Amino acid sequence: MQSDPIHTTNAPKPVGAYPHARKVGQLLFLSGIGPREPEGDGIPGLERSASGNFTNFDFEAQVHSVFRNVKAVLEASGARWEDLVDVTVFLVNMERDFHTFNRIYATYFQDNQPCRTTLGIDRLPTPIAIELKCIAVLPEKEAS
């Protein structure tokens, strides 16, 4: 079965050699999507010291940004938010951030509740606190 890569300038560039997503039939597999900004790769709410170490960050801003980035990749792929069927969440600090994430997540997924797994991890490849890995089912007309 053919697998079509998806790239978009409306989401941050991947940090490695992989596409934003791949279409396989009616399934759409998104690569890990973080909260970096599409223009310039800034991280919302991240403050750094003069030496470049982060001193403070706004986790809520990162959650809203990661959802914007997921939506941008979905739209570039011919999918909608409502087409998501599975979301894997990676949090670098489960104890501190889970309840905040869960509260914000509930506002984005009122009408569509995909399956979800949330994992606590040590770190991500950039100084972000959250990353999502998603699967969507494309509408019949968009399947390739």
C-alpha positions as CSV (number, residue, x, y, z in Angstrom):
1,M,0.0,0.0,0.0
2,Q,1.3,3.5,-0.9
3,S,2.4,5.8,1.9
4,D,2.4,9.5,1.2
5,P,4.6,11.9,3.3
6,I,3.0,15.2,4.4
7,H,5.1,18.4,5.0
8,T,3.7,21.8,5.9
9,T,5.2,25.2,6.6
10,N,2.3,25.9,9.0
11,A,3.9,23.7,11.7
12,P,7.4,23.7,13.0
13,K,10.0,21.8,11.0
14,P,10.7,18.3,12.3
15,V,14.0,18.1,14.3
16,G,15.1,15.0,12.3
17,A,14.7,13.3,9.0
18,Y,11.0,12.6,9.0
19,P,7.8,14.1,7.6
20,H,5.1,15.8,9.7
21,A,2.8,12.9,8.8
22,R,2.2,10.0,6.4
23,K,-1.1,8.9,4.8
24,V,-1.6,5.2,4.4
25,G,-5.0,4.5,2.9
26,Q,-7.5,6.2,5.2
27,L,-5.1,6.4,8.1
28,L,-3.0,9.4,8.9
29,F,0.0,9.0,11.2
30,L,1.4,12.2,12.7
31,S,5.1,12.3,13.8
32,G,5.7,13.6,17.3
33,I,4.4,17.2,17.3
34,G,5.7,19.7,19.9
35,P,4.9,23.3,20.8
36,R,7.6,25.0,18.9
37,E,6.4,27.9,16.7
38,P,6.4,27.4,12.9
39,E,8.2,30.7,12.4
40,G,11.7,30.7,13.9
41,D,11.2,27.6,16.1
42,G,10.6,29.6,19.3
43,I,9.0,27.9,22.2
44,P,5.9,29.7,23.6
45,G,6.4,31.0,27.2
46,L,10.1,29.9,27.4
47,E,12.5,32.3,29.1
48,R,16.2,31.7,28.9
49,S,19.2,33.0,30.8
50,A,22.0,34.9,29.1
51,S,23.9,31.6,28.9
52,G,21.0,29.9,27.1
53,N,19.6,27.8,29.9
54,F,15.9,27.9,30.4
55,T,14.8,29.8,33.6
56,N,11.0,29.7,33.3
57,F,8.3,28.4,31.0
58,D,4.6,28.6,30.6
59,F,3.3,25.0,30.3
60,E,-0.3,26.1,29.4
61,A,1.1,28.1,26.5
62,Q,3.0,25.0,25.3
63,V,-0.2,22.9,25.5
64,H,-2.2,25.4,23.4
65,S,0.7,25.7,20.9
66,V,1.0,21.9,20.5
67,F,-2.7,21.7,19.7
68,R,-2.4,24.4,17.1
69,N,0.5,22.6,15.5
70,V,-1.4,19.3,15.4
71,K,-4.3,21.1,13.8
72,A,-2.0,22.6,11.2
73,V,-0.6,19.2,10.2
74,L,-4.1,17.7,10.1
75,E,-5.4,20.4,7.8
76,A,-2.3,20.1,5.6
77,S,-3.2,16.4,5.3
78,G,-6.9,16.9,4.4
79,A,-8.0,16.0,7.9
80,R,-9.9,17.8,10.7
81,W,-9.5,17.8,14.5
82,E,-12.6,15.6,14.7
83,D,-10.8,12.9,12.6
84,L,-8.4,12.1,15.5
85,V,-8.8,8.6,16.9
86,D,-5.7,8.1,19.0
87,V,-3.5,10.6,20.9
88,T,-0.3,9.6,22.7
89,V,0.9,12.4,25.1
90,F,4.6,12.7,26.3
91,L,5.1,14.9,29.4
92,V,8.5,15.6,30.8
93,N,7.0,16.2,34.3
94,M,3.9,14.1,34.9
95,E,3.5,15.1,38.5
96,R,3.6,18.8,37.8
97,D,1.8,19.0,34.4
98,F,-0.7,16.2,34.1
99,H,-3.7,17.9,35.8
100,T,-3.1,21.1,33.8
101,F,-2.8,19.2,30.6
102,N,-5.9,17.1,31.3
103,R,-8.0,20.3,32.0
104,I,-6.9,22.0,28.8
105,Y,-7.3,18.7,26.8
106,A,-10.9,18.4,27.9
107,T,-11.7,21.8,26.4
108,Y,-10.3,20.8,23.0
109,F,-11.9,17.4,22.9
110,Q,-15.5,18.1,24.0
111,D,-17.1,16.6,20.8
112,N,-14.6,14.0,19.8
113,Q,-12.8,11.9,22.4
114,P,-10.1,9.9,20.8
115,C,-8.3,7.1,22.7
116,R,-5.4,8.5,24.7
117,T,-2.3,7.3,26.4
118,T,-0.2,9.7,28.6
119,L,3.4,8.9,29.4
120,G,5.9,10.6,31.7
121,I,9.4,10.8,30.1
122,D,12.8,12.2,31.1
123,R,13.2,14.6,28.3
124,L,12.5,15.5,24.7
125,P,15.0,16.5,22.0
126,T,14.3,20.2,22.4
127,P,13.6,22.2,25.6
128,I,9.8,21.5,25.5
129,A,7.6,20.0,28.2
130,I,5.1,18.2,25.9
131,E,4.8,16.3,22.6
132,L,1.9,14.5,21.0
133,K,1.8,11.5,18.6
134,C,-1.5,11.2,16.8
135,I,-3.5,9.0,14.5
136,A,-6.5,10.2,12.5
137,V,-8.9,8.5,10.1
138,L,-9.3,10.5,6.9
139,P,-12.8,11.2,5.5
140,E,-13.7,8.8,2.7
141,K,-13.2,11.4,0.0
142,E,-9.6,12.2,1.2
143,A,-8.4,8.6,1.3
144,S,-5.5,7.9,-1.1
